[in-house]
Amino acid sequence: MENILVTRDIIVPESALEFRFSRSSGKGGQNVNKVSTKVELLLSLDAVITSDEMKELLSRRLASQLDSQKKIHFLSQESRSQLQNKRMTVKKMVQALLEAAAAVKERVQTKKSKSSKEKQIIEKKKQGAKKNLRRKNFMDAE
């Protein structure tokens, strides 16, 4: 395995990845007790090749997933194959880094149109009329 190019600004070197294998729970038939198919990927954020600002952004956005050594854990045990689970953990890692690095769109404040305000008022009046009809003394309510 070589370096993983997440974006042109984020490169994950092979040295930043640590794989751990263990026995998986779930499907596996006779293999379940003798083959280690569960894969845990530990990513060291300090070893990721990117700018300091991006490292800071990634560590802020992924703070809830970081352990005490600044590593993020990704786990996969869906497949019976260790290789497929390894690929899935790498995909999960890439997806998490892409989501954390994505720019947050600033909300552009918009104004309600005059017709939408009028529609809202008409709907409120209808709803109020319905509720008035449900009252016990609806003749007195008017």
N, C-alpha and C positions, 0 to 999 in steps of 0.2 A: 504494500500500500504506500502511496506517495502523498504529498501534500494535497489537501482538499481546498479547492477554490470555492468559497461560499459566495462572495461577491468580489468585484475587483479590488475592494478595500479590505476585505477580510479573508485571510488565508490561515487554514488550520494545519500546522505541520504534524507529521506523523508522531513526533516526540511529545506533542500535547495530548495525545490520546492514550488511554490506558484501558485495556479490555480485561474484564473478569468473567469467567465462565463458571456456572454452577448448574446443579440439577434443577430442571424446570418442573413446576407443578403442572397438572393438566394433561393434555393428550400426549401420547408418545408410545402407548402400548407397552411392549416388553422392554423397550429402550429406556423408559422413563426412570428406571432405577440405576441405570449404568452409564448413560450418556449425558454429558453436561451441555445442554442446548440453550439454557438461559444465558443471555448476554447482558452485561452491565458495562456501559461505556462511561468512563470518567474523563471529562474534558477540563484541562487546566486553562482557565481564562488568561492567566499571566503569560502563557506560552503562545497564545494566538497572535499572529502577525497582523497588526493593524495600527492605526494612529492612536495616540494617547487619548484623544477625545472620544474616539470610538470605543476604546477599552472601557473608559469611564461610563459611557452610555450603556454598553453591554452589561457591565457589572451592576449598574443601577436598575436596569430593566429586568435582569435575571437574578436580582438579589435574593428573592424568595427561594430560589433553587440552589443557591450556593451553599456549600458546606464550609467548615472552618478552614480548610486548606484552599479556598477559592476554586473548588472544583464543582462541576455540574454533573449530575448522574442521569444517565439515560438508560432505560431498561426495556428489554424485549424478550418475551417468551411465547409469542403467539405461534410460532412455527415449530415444527419438529426438527428443523435443520438449524444447526449452529450458524452456518454461513448466512442463511436467510435472516436470522435474528440479528446477526452482526450488521448486515446491510440495513435492516430496519432501524437499528440504533443510530447508525450514521445518518440516515434520512431524517430521523427525529432531531438530531443535533443540528443539522443544516437548517431545518425548518425553524427551530427555536432561535438560531442566530439570525436568520432572515427576518423573522418577526420582531426581534429585539432591535435590529438595526434599521428597520423601516422608519421613515420619517412620519411624524404625526401630523396629519392635516389640521391646520387651524380652521376653526369653525367661522364661516362667514355669516354674520348676522343678517337675517332677511326680514322683510316686513310683510305682514299679511296683506293680501289684496282686499280692496273694498268689498268685492262680491263675496269673498270667503268669510269676511266678518258678518255680512248680512245673512249668509247661509247659516252661520253658527247661531246667530240670534233667533232666526226662524226655527231652527231645530230645538233650541232651548225653550222657546215659547210652546212648541208642540209637546215637548216632554213635560213641561209644567202643567199644560192643559190635561194631559193623560193622568198625571198624579192628582190633580184636582178632582177628576172624576172618580178616583179611588177612595176619596174621603167619605166618611160616614154621612156627614151633613153637607153633601156637595152643593145643595141648593143655597145653603147659607154662605158658602165660600165665595160666591160671586158677588 
